[in-house]
């Protein structure tokens, strides 16, 4: 899983398959923070999945980063 880093720690993980792209913020807090804006998307405790036909709404990735657990501060 590709994951850009901040302070030496993974910020968000990204994984692409033939069916979807997963964005993983490494904690349920971030997913819960944007859950209300993702009706109809495939969500789990630690991932948000979208497709090329239905990309994530604008600003969701930025909000996932903002709500990333405090453990990323380096």
N, CA, C and O atoms as a Tripos MOL2 file, in Angstrom:
@<TRIPOS>MOLECULE
protein
  296   295    74     0     0
PROTEIN
NO_CHARGES

@<TRIPOS>ATOM
      1 N           0.8470   -1.1670    0.0000 N.3       1 UNK1
      2 CA          0.0000    0.0000    0.0000 C.3       1 UNK1
      3 C           0.8950    1.2340    0.0000 C.2       1 UNK1
      4 O           1.7720    1.3750    0.8520 O.2       1 UNK1
      5 N           0.6690    2.1140   -0.9490 N.am      2 UNK2
      6 CA          1.4180    3.3640   -1.0120 C.3       2 UNK2
      7 C           0.9070    4.2990    0.0750 C.2       2 UNK2
      8 O          -0.3010    4.4180    0.2850 O.2       2 UNK2
      9 N           1.8330    4.9640    0.7640 N.am      3 UNK3
     10 CA          1.4370    5.8580    1.8430 C.3       3 UNK3
     11 C           2.4210    7.0160    1.9540 C.2       3 UNK3
     12 O           3.5520    6.8190    2.3970 O.2       3 UNK3
     13 N           2.0100    8.2280    1.5580 N.am      4 UNK4
     14 CA          2.8780    9.3770    1.7870 C.3       4 UNK4
     15 C           3.1120    9.5320    3.2850 C.2       4 UNK4
     16 O           2.2720    9.1510    4.1000 O.2       4 UNK4
     17 N           4.2600   10.0950    3.6340 N.am      5 UNK5
     18 CA          4.6210   10.1950    5.0440 C.3       5 UNK5
     19 C           4.7040   11.6450    5.5050 C.2       5 UNK5
     20 O           4.9870   12.5600    4.7310 O.2       5 UNK5
     21 N           4.4490   11.8110    6.7810 N.am      6 UNK6
     22 CA          4.5880   13.1050    7.4450 C.3       6 UNK6
     23 C           5.3200   12.8490    8.7460 C.2       6 UNK6
     24 O           4.8590   12.0670    9.5770 O.2       6 UNK6
     25 N           6.4400   13.4930    8.9260 N.am      7 UNK7
     26 CA          7.2150   13.2580   10.1470 C.3       7 UNK7
     27 C           7.6740   11.8250   10.2630 C.2       7 UNK7
     28 O           7.8430   11.3170   11.3710 O.2       7 UNK7
     29 N           7.8820   11.1530    9.1230 N.am      8 UNK8
     30 CA          8.3400    9.7740    9.1310 C.3       8 UNK8
     31 C           7.2510    8.7360    9.3460 C.2       8 UNK8
     32 O           7.5360    7.5400    9.3930 O.2       8 UNK8
     33 N           6.0150    9.1780    9.4760 N.am      9 UNK9
     34 CA          4.8980    8.2540    9.7130 C.3       9 UNK9
     35 C           3.9170    8.2960    8.5440 C.2       9 UNK9
     36 O           3.7640    9.3390    7.9090 O.2       9 UNK9
     37 N           3.2530    7.1820    8.2530 N.am     10 UNK10
     38 CA          2.3000    7.1780    7.1400 C.3      10 UNK10
     39 C           1.1140    8.1000    7.4150 C.2      10 UNK10
     40 O           0.5550    8.1130    8.5120 O.2      10 UNK10
     41 N           0.7470    8.8680    6.3890 N.am     11 UNK11
     42 CA         -0.3490    9.8220    6.5210 C.3      11 UNK11
     43 C          -1.6740    9.1900    6.1010 C.2      11 UNK11
     44 O          -2.6110    9.1090    6.8950 O.2      11 UNK11
     45 N          -1.7430    8.7520    4.8680 N.am     12 UNK12
     46 CA         -2.8980    8.0220    4.3200 C.3      12 UNK12
     47 C          -2.3520    6.9330    3.4270 C.2      12 UNK12
     48 O          -1.3510    7.1310    2.7390 O.2      12 UNK12
     49 N          -2.9950    5.7940    3.4330 N.am     13 UNK13
     50 CA         -2.6070    4.7210    2.5330 C.3      13 UNK13
     51 C          -3.5320    4.7070    1.3210 C.2      13 UNK13
     52 O          -4.7190    5.0160    1.4290 O.2      13 UNK13
     53 N          -2.9770    4.3460    0.1700 N.am     14 UNK14
     54 CA         -3.7510    4.2560   -1.0610 C.3      14 UNK14
     55 C          -3.4770    2.9080   -1.7080 C.2      14 UNK14
     56 O          -2.3350    2.4530   -1.7750 O.2      14 UNK14
     57 N          -4.5450    2.2780   -2.1810 N.am     15 UNK15
     58 CA         -4.4000    0.9910   -2.8540 C.3      15 UNK15
     59 C          -5.4050    0.9430   -3.9950 C.2      15 UNK15
     60 O          -6.5820    1.2510   -3.8120 O.2      15 UNK15
     61 N          -4.9340    0.5570   -5.1620 N.am     16 UNK16
     62 CA         -5.8170    0.4600   -6.3300 C.3      16 UNK16
     63 C          -5.9610   -0.9950   -6.7470 C.2      16 UNK16
     64 O          -4.9840   -1.7420   -6.7980 O.2      16 UNK16
     65 N          -7.1990   -1.3820   -7.0430 N.am     17 UNK17
     66 CA         -7.4870   -2.6920   -7.6200 C.3      17 UNK17
     67 C          -8.2640   -2.4440   -8.9060 C.2      17 UNK17
     68 O          -8.5310   -1.2930   -9.2530 O.2      17 UNK17
     69 N          -8.6250   -3.4860   -9.6040 N.am     18 UNK18
     70 CA         -9.4280   -3.3130  -10.8150 C.3      18 UNK18
     71 C         -10.8150   -2.7780  -10.4930 C.2      18 UNK18
     72 O         -11.4270   -2.1070  -11.3240 O.2      18 UNK18
     73 N         -11.3120   -3.0630   -9.3090 N.am     19 UNK19
     74 CA        -12.6740   -2.6800   -8.9400 C.3      19 UNK19
     75 C         -12.7800   -1.3080   -8.2760 C.2      19 UNK19
     76 O         -13.7840   -0.6170   -8.4520 O.2      19 UNK19
     77 N         -11.7540   -0.9020   -7.5120 N.am     20 UNK20
     78 CA        -11.8680    0.3270   -6.7430 C.3      20 UNK20
     79 C         -10.5050    0.8570   -6.3080 C.2      20 UNK20
     80 O          -9.4740    0.2110   -6.4970 O.2      20 UNK20
     81 N         -10.5330    2.0440   -5.7240 N.am     21 UNK21
     82 CA         -9.3640    2.6330   -5.0660 C.3      21 UNK21
     83 C          -9.7210    2.7810   -3.5940 C.2      21 UNK21
     84 O         -10.7810    3.3060   -3.2540 O.2      21 UNK21
     85 N          -8.8400    2.3190   -2.7320 N.am     22 UNK22
     86 CA         -9.0490    2.4470   -1.2900 C.3      22 UNK22
     87 C          -8.1770    3.5640   -0.7420 C.2      22 UNK22
     88 O          -7.0060    3.6890   -1.1030 O.2      22 UNK22
     89 N          -8.7550    4.3650    0.1240 N.am     23 UNK23
     90 CA         -8.0180    5.3770    0.8770 C.3      23 UNK23
     91 C          -8.1310    4.9680    2.3390 C.2      23 UNK23
     92 O          -9.2320    4.8440    2.8770 O.2      23 UNK23
     93 N          -6.9880    4.7610    2.9740 N.am     24 UNK24
     94 CA         -6.9630    4.2490    4.3470 C.3      24 UNK24
     95 C          -6.2670    5.2450    5.2690 C.2      24 UNK24
     96 O          -5.0570    5.4410    5.1560 O.2      24 UNK24
     97 N          -7.0070    5.8770    6.1790 N.am     25 UNK25
     98 CA         -6.4020    6.8470    7.0910 C.3      25 UNK25
     99 C          -5.8030    6.2330    8.3590 C.2      25 UNK25
    100 O          -5.4400    6.9630    9.2810 O.2      25 UNK25
    101 N          -5.6960    4.9180    8.4160 N.am     26 UNK26
    102 CA         -5.0660    4.2240    9.5390 C.3      26 UNK26
    103 C          -5.7590    4.4980   10.8700 C.2      26 UNK26
    104 O          -5.1030    4.6070   11.9060 O.2      26 UNK26
    105 N          -7.0550    4.6080   10.8390 N.am     27 UNK27
    106 CA         -7.8080    4.7950   12.0740 C.3      27 UNK27
    107 C          -9.2540    5.1340   11.7760 C.2      27 UNK27
    108 O          -9.5330    5.8540   10.8170 O.2      27 UNK27
    109 N         -10.1700    4.6340   12.5700 N.am     28 UNK28
    110 CA        -11.5920    4.8530   12.3100 C.3      28 UNK28
    111 C         -12.0660    6.2820   12.5560 C.2      28 UNK28
    112 O         -13.1120    6.6720   12.0380 O.2      28 UNK28
    113 N         -11.3310    7.0640   13.3230 N.am     29 UNK29
    114 CA        -11.7620    8.4260   13.6390 C.3      29 UNK29
    115 C         -11.9360    9.2600   12.3780 C.2      29 UNK29
    116 O         -12.9160    9.9940   12.2470 O.2      29 UNK29
    117 N         -10.9940    9.1510   11.4550 N.am     30 UNK30
    118 CA        -11.0530    9.9380   10.2200 C.3      30 UNK30
    119 C         -12.2120    9.4980    9.3430 C.2      30 UNK30
    120 O         -12.8990   10.3390    8.7630 O.2      30 UNK30
    121 N         -12.4420    8.1940    9.2330 N.am     31 UNK31
    122 CA        -13.5650    7.6950    8.4320 C.3      31 UNK31
    123 C         -14.8790    8.1680    9.0400 C.2      31 UNK31
    124 O         -15.7820    8.5900    8.3170 O.2      31 UNK31
    125 N         -14.9910    8.1020   10.3510 N.am     32 UNK32
    126 CA        -16.2140    8.5500   11.0190 C.3      32 UNK32
    127 C         -16.4690   10.0350   10.7870 C.2      32 UNK32
    128 O         -17.6210   10.4580   10.6960 O.2      32 UNK32
    129 N         -15.4080   10.8270   10.6900 N.am     33 UNK33
    130 CA        -15.5560   12.2720   10.5080 C.3      33 UNK33
    131 C         -16.1580   12.6360    9.1550 C.2      33 UNK33
    132 O         -16.7940   13.6820    9.0330 O.2      33 UNK33
    133 N         -15.9710   11.7960    8.1380 N.am     34 UNK34
    134 CA        -16.4900   12.1040    6.7920 C.3      34 UNK34
    135 C         -17.6290   11.1810    6.3760 C.2      34 UNK34
    136 O         -18.1680   11.3200    5.2780 O.2      34 UNK34
    137 N         -17.9910   10.2620    7.2210 N.am     35 UNK35
    138 CA        -19.0040    9.2430    6.8910 C.3      35 UNK35
    139 C         -20.3000    9.8560    6.3380 C.2      35 UNK35
    140 O         -20.8700    9.3180    5.3890 O.2      35 UNK35
    141 N         -20.7650   10.9490    6.9040 N.am     36 UNK36
    142 CA        -22.0090   11.5760    6.4710 C.3      36 UNK36
    143 C         -21.9700   12.1040    5.0490 C.2      36 UNK36
    144 O         -23.0200   12.2980    4.4360 O.2      36 UNK36
    145 N         -20.7900   12.3390    4.5150 N.am     37 UNK37
    146 CA        -20.6380   12.8320    3.1420 C.3      37 UNK37
    147 C         -20.4220   11.6940    2.1470 C.2      37 UNK37
    148 O         -20.2330   11.9420    0.9560 O.2      37 UNK37
    149 N         -20.4480   10.4490    2.6250 N.am     38 UNK38
    150 CA        -20.1060    9.3210    1.7540 C.3      38 UNK38
    151 C         -21.2290    8.3030    1.6370 C.2      38 UNK38
    152 O         -20.9690    7.1030    1.5490 O.2      38 UNK38
    153 N         -22.4620    8.7590    1.6350 N.am     39 UNK39
    154 CA        -23.5980    7.8620    1.4590 C.3      39 UNK39
    155 C         -23.4670    7.1410    0.1180 C.2      39 UNK39
    156 O         -23.2580    7.7670   -0.9200 O.2      39 UNK39
    157 N         -23.5910    5.8270    0.1600 N.am     40 UNK40
    158 CA        -23.5020    5.0280   -1.0530 C.3      40 UNK40
    159 C         -22.1020    4.5520   -1.3980 C.2      40 UNK40
    160 O         -21.9340    3.7440   -2.3120 O.2      40 UNK40
    161 N         -21.0860    5.0400   -0.6780 N.am     41 UNK41
    162 CA        -19.7180    4.5650   -0.9040 C.3      41 UNK41
    163 C         -19.4840    3.3530   -0.0160 C.2      41 UNK41
    164 O         -20.1660    3.1740    0.9940 O.2      41 UNK41
    165 N         -18.5270    2.5300   -0.3910 N.am     42 UNK42
    166 CA        -18.1530    1.3540    0.3920 C.3      42 UNK42
    167 C         -17.1900    1.7970    1.4890 C.2      42 UNK42
    168 O         -16.0710    2.2250    1.2060 O.2      42 UNK42
    169 N         -17.6250    1.6940    2.7290 N.am     43 UNK43
    170 CA        -16.8210    2.1250    3.8730 C.3      43 UNK43
    171 C         -16.5710    0.9640    4.8160 C.2      43 UNK43
    172 O         -17.3930    0.0580    4.9480 O.2      43 UNK43
    173 N         -15.4270    1.0110    5.4640 N.am     44 UNK44
    174 CA        -15.1620    0.0920    6.5630 C.3      44 UNK44
    175 C         -14.6050    0.9230    7.7030 C.2      44 UNK44
    176 O         -14.5230    2.1470    7.6000 O.2      44 UNK44
    177 N         -14.2310    0.2810    8.7660 N.am     45 UNK45
    178 CA        -13.7150    0.9800    9.9370 C.3      45 UNK45
    179 C         -12.4700    1.8060    9.5880 C.2      45 UNK45
    180 O         -12.2480    2.8730   10.1610 O.2      45 UNK45
    181 N         -11.6710    1.3120    8.6570 N.am     46 UNK46
    182 CA        -10.4170    2.0030    8.3550 C.3      46 UNK46
    183 C         -10.1840    2.3160    6.8980 C.2      46 UNK46
    184 O          -9.0490    2.5980    6.5150 O.2      46 UNK46
    185 N         -11.2270    2.2780    6.0560 N.am     47 UNK47
    186 CA        -11.0180    2.5400    4.6310 C.3      47 UNK47
    187 C         -12.2680    3.1220    3.9810 C.2      47 UNK47
    188 O         -13.3970    2.8940    4.4150 O.2      47 UNK47
    189 N         -12.0140    3.8790    2.9240 N.am     48 UNK48
    190 CA        -13.0630    4.4230    2.0720 C.3      48 UNK48
    191 C         -12.7290    3.9670    0.6630 C.2      48 UNK48
    192 O         -11.6030    4.1560    0.2030 O.2      48 UNK48
    193 N         -13.6920    3.3690   -0.0300 N.am     49 UNK49
    194 CA        -13.4430    2.8730   -1.3770 C.3      49 UNK49
    195 C         -14.3040    3.6210   -2.3900 C.2      49 UNK49
    196 O         -15.4970    3.8430   -2.1810 O.2      49 UNK49
    197 N         -13.6650    4.0000   -3.4930 N.am     50 UNK50
    198 CA        -14.3670    4.6870   -4.5640 C.3      50 UNK50
    199 C         -13.9740    4.0550   -5.8880 C.2      50 UNK50
    200 O         -13.0740    3.2170   -5.9460 O.2      50 UNK50
    201 N         -14.6570    4.4660   -6.9550 N.am     51 UNK51
    202 CA        -14.3660    3.9560   -8.2880 C.3      51 UNK51
    203 C         -14.1000    5.1280   -9.2280 C.2      51 UNK51
    204 O         -14.3360    6.2850   -8.8820 O.2      51 UNK51
    205 N         -13.6070    4.8090  -10.4170 N.am     52 UNK52
    206 CA        -13.3770    5.8510  -11.4210 C.3      52 UNK52
    207 C         -14.6940    6.5110  -11.8170 C.2      52 UNK52
    208 O         -14.7340    7.7080  -12.1000 O.2      52 UNK52
    209 N         -15.7710    5.7270  -11.8360 N.am     53 UNK53
    210 CA        -17.0800    6.2710  -12.1810 C.3      53 UNK53
    211 C         -17.6790    7.1100  -11.0600 C.2      53 UNK53
    212 O         -18.5390    7.9560  -11.3040 O.2      53 UNK53
    213 N         -17.2330    6.8820   -9.8540 N.am     54 UNK54
    214 CA        -17.7740    7.6100   -8.6960 C.3      54 UNK54
    215 C         -16.6250    7.9760   -7.7540 C.2      54 UNK54
    216 O         -16.3970    7.3010   -6.7500 O.2      54 UNK54
    217 N         -15.9040    9.0500   -8.0850 N.am     55 UNK55
    218 CA        -14.7810    9.4620   -7.2300 C.3      55 UNK55
    219 C         -15.2860   10.0490   -5.9160 C.2      55 UNK55
    220 O         -16.4650   10.3770   -5.7810 O.2      55 UNK55
    221 N         -14.4010   10.1750   -4.9740 N.am     56 UNK56
    222 CA        -14.7470   10.7690   -3.6860 C.3      56 UNK56
    223 C         -15.1490   12.2300   -3.8880 C.2      56 UNK56
    224 O         -14.6010   12.9080   -4.7570 O.2      56 UNK56
    225 N         -16.0930   12.7120   -3.0970 N.am     57 UNK57
    226 CA        -16.4800   14.1170   -3.1860 C.3      57 UNK57
    227 C         -15.2870   15.0330   -2.8950 C.2      57 UNK57
    228 O         -14.3630   14.6680   -2.1670 O.2      57 UNK57
    229 N         -15.3350   16.2060   -3.4710 N.am     58 UNK58
    230 CA        -14.2640   17.1800   -3.2870 C.3      58 UNK58
    231 C         -14.0620   17.4750   -1.7990 C.2      58 UNK58
    232 O         -15.0230   17.6760   -1.0560 O.2      58 UNK58
    233 N         -12.8220   17.4970   -1.3890 N.am     59 UNK59
    234 CA        -12.4850   17.8300   -0.0140 C.3      59 UNK59
    235 C         -12.4320   16.6670    0.9580 C.2      59 UNK59
    236 O         -11.9420   16.8250    2.0760 O.2      59 UNK59
    237 N         -12.9250   15.5000    0.5600 N.am     60 UNK60
    238 CA        -12.9440   14.3690    1.4920 C.3      60 UNK60
    239 C         -11.5290   13.9200    1.8640 C.2      60 UNK60
    240 O         -11.2590   13.6490    3.0340 O.2      60 UNK60
    241 N         -10.6310   13.8370    0.8920 N.am     61 UNK61
    242 CA         -9.2670   13.3910    1.2040 C.3      61 UNK61
    243 C          -8.6010   14.3910    2.1510 C.2      61 UNK61
    244 O          -7.9230   13.9900    3.0970 O.2      61 UNK61
    245 N          -8.7890   15.6820    1.9030 N.am     62 UNK62
    246 CA         -8.2170   16.7000    2.7950 C.3      62 UNK62
    247 C          -8.7880   16.5520    4.2040 C.2      62 UNK62
    248 O          -8.0560   16.6850    5.1840 O.2      62 UNK62
    249 N         -10.0870   16.2780    4.3120 N.am     63 UNK63
    250 CA        -10.6930   16.0970    5.6300 C.3      63 UNK63
    251 C         -10.2080   14.8210    6.3090 C.2      63 UNK63
    252 O         -10.0720   14.7900    7.5320 O.2      63 UNK63
    253 N          -9.9450   13.7720    5.5390 N.am     64 UNK64
    254 CA         -9.3780   12.5570    6.1210 C.3      64 UNK64
    255 C          -8.0160   12.8520    6.7350 C.2      64 UNK64
    256 O          -7.6910   12.3550    7.8130 O.2      64 UNK64
    257 N          -7.2250   13.6620    6.0440 N.am     65 UNK65
    258 CA         -5.9070   14.0330    6.5780 C.3      65 UNK65
    259 C          -6.0790   14.8540    7.8510 C.2      65 UNK65
    260 O          -5.3850   14.6160    8.8400 O.2      65 UNK65
    261 N          -6.9920   15.8130    7.8360 N.am     66 UNK66
    262 CA         -7.2140   16.6680    9.0100 C.3      66 UNK66
    263 C          -7.6590   15.8640   10.2340 C.2      66 UNK66
    264 O          -7.3140   16.1970   11.3680 O.2      66 UNK66
    265 N          -8.4150   14.8200    9.9910 N.am     67 UNK67
    266 CA         -8.9430   14.0260   11.1070 C.3      67 UNK67
    267 C          -8.1080   12.7930   11.4100 C.2      67 UNK67
    268 O          -8.5050   11.9420   12.2060 O.2      67 UNK67
    269 N          -6.9630   12.7040   10.7770 N.am     68 UNK68
    270 CA         -6.0480   11.5980   11.0220 C.3      68 UNK68
    271 C          -5.6630   11.6180   12.5020 C.2      68 UNK68
    272 O          -5.4510   12.6940   13.0610 O.2      68 UNK68
    273 N          -5.5690   10.4640   13.1440 N.am     69 UNK69
    274 CA         -5.2080   10.4340   14.5640 C.3      69 UNK69
    275 C          -3.9520   11.2650   14.8700 C.2      69 UNK69
    276 O          -3.0460   11.3750   14.0450 O.2      69 UNK69
    277 N          -3.9260   11.8230   16.0340 N.am     70 UNK70
    278 CA         -2.8430   12.7090   16.4400 C.3      70 UNK70
    279 C          -1.4810   12.0190   16.4420 C.2      70 UNK70
    280 O          -0.4520   12.6910   16.5250 O.2      70 UNK70
    281 N          -1.4580   10.7050   16.3530 N.am     71 UNK71
    282 CA         -0.2030    9.9550   16.3820 C.3      71 UNK71
    283 C           0.7340   10.2410   15.2260 C.2      71 UNK71
    284 O           1.8720    9.7710   15.2380 O.2      71 UNK71
    285 N           0.2910   11.0060   14.2150 N.am     72 UNK72
    286 CA          1.1810   11.2620   13.0810 C.3      72 UNK72
    287 C           2.1440   12.4100   13.3370 C.2      72 UNK72
    288 O           3.1260   12.5550   12.6080 O.2      72 UNK72
    289 N           1.8980   13.2130   14.3300 N.am     73 UNK73
    290 CA          2.7820   14.3440   14.5440 C.3      73 UNK73
    291 C           4.1630   13.8390   14.9200 C.2      73 UNK73
    292 O           4.3100   12.9540   15.7620 O.2      73 UNK73
    293 N           5.1480   14.4030   14.2970 N.am     74 UNK74
    294 CA          6.4930   13.9110   14.4950 C.3      74 UNK74
    295 C           7.3500   14.8360   15.1390 C.2      74 UNK74
    296 O           8.5220   14.5370   15.3660 O.2      74 UNK74
@<TRIPOS>BOND
     1     1     2 1
     2     2     3 1
     3     3     4 2
     4     3     5 am
     5     5     6 1
     6     6     7 1
     7     7     8 2
     8     7     9 am
     9     9    10 1
    10    10    11 1
    11    11    12 2
    12    11    13 am
    13    13    14 1
    14    14    15 1
    15    15    16 2
    16    15    17 am
    17    17    18 1
    18    18    19 1
    19    19    20 2
    20    19    21 am
    21    21    22 1
    22    22    23 1
    23    23    24 2
    24    23    25 am
    25    25    26 1
    26    26    27 1
    27    27    28 2
    28    27    29 am
    29    29    30 1
    30    30    31 1
    31    31    32 2
    32    31    33 am
    33    33    34 1
    34    34    35 1
    35    35    36 2
    36    35    37 am
    37    37    38 1
    38    38    39 1
    39    39    40 2
    40    39    41 am
    41    41    42 1
    42    42    43 1
    43    43    44 2
    44    43    45 am
    45    45    46 1
    46    46    47 1
    47    47    48 2
    48    47    49 am
    49    49    50 1
    50    50    51 1
    51    51    52 2
    52    51    53 am
    53    53    54 1
    54    54    55 1
    55    55    56 2
    56    55    57 am
    57    57    58 1
    58    58    59 1
    59    59    60 2
    60    59    61 am
    61    61    62 1
    62    62    63 1
    63    63    64 2
    64    63    65 am
    65    65    66 1
    66    66    67 1
    67    67    68 2
    68    67    69 am
    69    69    70 1
    70    70    71 1
    71    71    72 2
    72    71    73 am
    73    73    74 1
    74    74    75 1
    75    75    76 2
    76    75    77 am
    77    77    78 1
    78    78    79 1
    79    79    80 2
    80    79    81 am
    81    81    82 1
    82    82    83 1
    83    83    84 2
    84    83    85 am
    85    85    86 1
    86    86    87 1
    87    87    88 2
    88    87    89 am
    89    89    90 1
    90    90    91 1
    91    91    92 2
    92    91    93 am
    93    93    94 1
    94    94    95 1
    95    95    96 2
    96    95    97 am
    97    97    98 1
    98    98    99 1
    99    99   100 2
   100    99   101 am
   101   101   102 1
   102   102   103 1
   103   103   104 2
   104   103   105 am
   105   105   106 1
   106   106   107 1
   107   107   108 2
   108   107   109 am
   109   109   110 1
   110   110   111 1
   111   111   112 2
   112   111   113 am
   113   113   114 1
   114   114   115 1
   115   115   116 2
   116   115   117 am
   117   117   118 1
   118   118   119 1
   119   119   120 2
   120   119   121 am
   121   121   122 1
   122   122   123 1
   123   123   124 2
   124   123   125 am
   125   125   126 1
   126   126   127 1
   127   127   128 2
   128   127   129 am
   129   129   130 1
   130   130   131 1
   131   131   132 2
   132   131   133 am
   133   133   134 1
   134   134   135 1
   135   135   136 2
   136   135   137 am
   137   137   138 1
   138   138   139 1
   139   139   140 2
   140   139   141 am
   141   141   142 1
   142   142   143 1
   143   143   144 2
   144   143   145 am
   145   145   146 1
   146   146   147 1
   147   147   148 2
   148   147   149 am
   149   149   150 1
   150   150   151 1
   151   151   152 2
   152   151   153 am
   153   153   154 1
   154   154   155 1
   155   155   156 2
   156   155   157 am
   157   157   158 1
   158   158   159 1
   159   159   160 2
   160   159   161 am
   161   161   162 1
   162   162   163 1
   163   163   164 2
   164   163   165 am
   165   165   166 1
   166   166   167 1
   167   167   168 2
   168   167   169 am
   169   169   170 1
   170   170   171 1
   171   171   172 2
   172   171   173 am
   173   173   174 1
   174   174   175 1
   175   175   176 2
   176   175   177 am
   177   177   178 1
   178   178   179 1
   179   179   180 2
   180   179   181 am
   181   181   182 1
   182   182   183 1
   183   183   184 2
   184   183   185 am
   185   185   186 1
   186   186   187 1
   187   187   188 2
   188   187   189 am
   189   189   190 1
   190   190   191 1
   191   191   192 2
   192   191   193 am
   193   193   194 1
   194   194   195 1
   195   195   196 2
   196   195   197 am
   197   197   198 1
   198   198   199 1
   199   199   200 2
   200   199   201 am
   201   201   202 1
   202   202   203 1
   203   203   204 2
   204   203   205 am
   205   205   206 1
   206   206   207 1
   207   207   208 2
   208   207   209 am
   209   209   210 1
   210   210   211 1
   211   211   212 2
   212   211   213 am
   213   213   214 1
   214   214   215 1
   215   215   216 2
   216   215   217 am
   217   217   218 1
   218   218   219 1
   219   219   220 2
   220   219   221 am
   221   221   222 1
   222   222   223 1
   223   223   224 2
   224   223   225 am
   225   225   226 1
   226   226   227 1
   227   227   228 2
   228   227   229 am
   229   229   230 1
   230   230   231 1
   231   231   232 2
   232   231   233 am
   233   233   234 1
   234   234   235 1
   235   235   236 2
   236   235   237 am
   237   237   238 1
   238   238   239 1
   239   239   240 2
   240   239   241 am
   241   241   242 1
   242   242   243 1
   243   243   244 2
   244   243   245 am
   245   245   246 1
   246   246   247 1
   247   247   248 2
   248   247   249 am
   249   249   250 1
   250   250   251 1
   251   251   252 2
   252   251   253 am
   253   253   254 1
   254   254   255 1
   255   255   256 2
   256   255   257 am
   257   257   258 1
   258   258   259 1
   259   259   260 2
   260   259   261 am
   261   261   262 1
   262   262   263 1
   263   263   264 2
   264   263   265 am
   265   265   266 1
   266   266   267 1
   267   267   268 2
   268   267   269 am
   269   269   270 1
   270   270   271 1
   271   271   272 2
   272   271   273 am
   273   273   274 1
   274   274   275 1
   275   275   276 2
   276   275   277 am
   277   277   278 1
   278   278   279 1
   279   279   280 2
   280   279   281 am
   281   281   282 1
   282   282   283 1
   283   283   284 2
   284   283   285 am
   285   285   286 1
   286   286   287 1
   287   287   288 2
   288   287   289 am
   289   289   290 1
   290   290   291 1
   291   291   292 2
   292   291   293 am
   293   293   294 1
   294   294   295 1
   295   295   296 2
@<TRIPOS>SUBSTRUCTURE
     1 UNK1         2 RESIDUE 1 A UNK
     2 UNK2         6 RESIDUE 1 A UNK
     3 UNK3        10 RESIDUE 1 A UNK
     4 UNK4        14 RESIDUE 1 A UNK
     5 UNK5        18 RESIDUE 1 A UNK
     6 UNK6        22 RESIDUE 1 A UNK
     7 UNK7        26 RESIDUE 1 A UNK
     8 UNK8        30 RESIDUE 1 A UNK
     9 UNK9        34 RESIDUE 1 A UNK
    10 UNK10       38 RESIDUE 1 A UNK
    11 UNK11       42 RESIDUE 1 A UNK
    12 UNK12       46 RESIDUE 1 A UNK
    13 UNK13       50 RESIDUE 1 A UNK
    14 UNK14       54 RESIDUE 1 A UNK
    15 UNK15       58 RESIDUE 1 A UNK
    16 UNK16       62 RESIDUE 1 A UNK
    17 UNK17       66 RESIDUE 1 A UNK
    18 UNK18       70 RESIDUE 1 A UNK
    19 UNK19       74 RESIDUE 1 A UNK
    20 UNK20       78 RESIDUE 1 A UNK
    21 UNK21       82 RESIDUE 1 A UNK
    22 UNK22       86 RESIDUE 1 A UNK
    23 UNK23       90 RESIDUE 1 A UNK
    24 UNK24       94 RESIDUE 1 A UNK
    25 UNK25       98 RESIDUE 1 A UNK
    26 UNK26      102 RESIDUE 1 A UNK
    27 UNK27      106 RESIDUE 1 A UNK
    28 UNK28      110 RESIDUE 1 A UNK
    29 UNK29      114 RESIDUE 1 A UNK
    30 UNK30      118 RESIDUE 1 A UNK
    31 UNK31      122 RESIDUE 1 A UNK
    32 UNK32      126 RESIDUE 1 A UNK
    33 UNK33      130 RESIDUE 1 A UNK
    34 UNK34      134 RESIDUE 1 A UNK
    35 UNK35      138 RESIDUE 1 A UNK
    36 UNK36      142 RESIDUE 1 A UNK
    37 UNK37      146 RESIDUE 1 A UNK
    38 UNK38      150 RESIDUE 1 A UNK
    39 UNK39      154 RESIDUE 1 A UNK
    40 UNK40      158 RESIDUE 1 A UNK
    41 UNK41      162 RESIDUE 1 A UNK
    42 UNK42      166 RESIDUE 1 A UNK
    43 UNK43      170 RESIDUE 1 A UNK
    44 UNK44      174 RESIDUE 1 A UNK
    45 UNK45      178 RESIDUE 1 A UNK
    46 UNK46      182 RESIDUE 1 A UNK
    47 UNK47      186 RESIDUE 1 A UNK
    48 UNK48      190 RESIDUE 1 A UNK
    49 UNK49      194 RESIDUE 1 A UNK
    50 UNK50      198 RESIDUE 1 A UNK
    51 UNK51      202 RESIDUE 1 A UNK
    52 UNK52      206 RESIDUE 1 A UNK
    53 UNK53      210 RESIDUE 1 A UNK
    54 UNK54      214 RESIDUE 1 A UNK
    55 UNK55      218 RESIDUE 1 A UNK
    56 UNK56      222 RESIDUE 1 A UNK
    57 UNK57      226 RESIDUE 1 A UNK
    58 UNK58      230 RESIDUE 1 A UNK
    59 UNK59      234 RESIDUE 1 A UNK
    60 UNK60      238 RESIDUE 1 A UNK
    61 UNK61      242 RESIDUE 1 A UNK
    62 UNK62      246 RESIDUE 1 A UNK
    63 UNK63      250 RESIDUE 1 A UNK
    64 UNK64      254 RESIDUE 1 A UNK
    65 UNK65      258 RESIDUE 1 A UNK
    66 UNK66      262 RESIDUE 1 A UNK
    67 UNK67      266 RESIDUE 1 A UNK
    68 UNK68      270 RESIDUE 1 A UNK
    69 UNK69      274 RESIDUE 1 A UNK
    70 UNK70      278 RESIDUE 1 A UNK
    71 UNK71      282 RESIDUE 1 A UNK
    72 UNK72      286 RESIDUE 1 A UNK
    73 UNK73      290 RESIDUE 1 A UNK
    74 UNK74      294 RESIDUE 1 A UNK
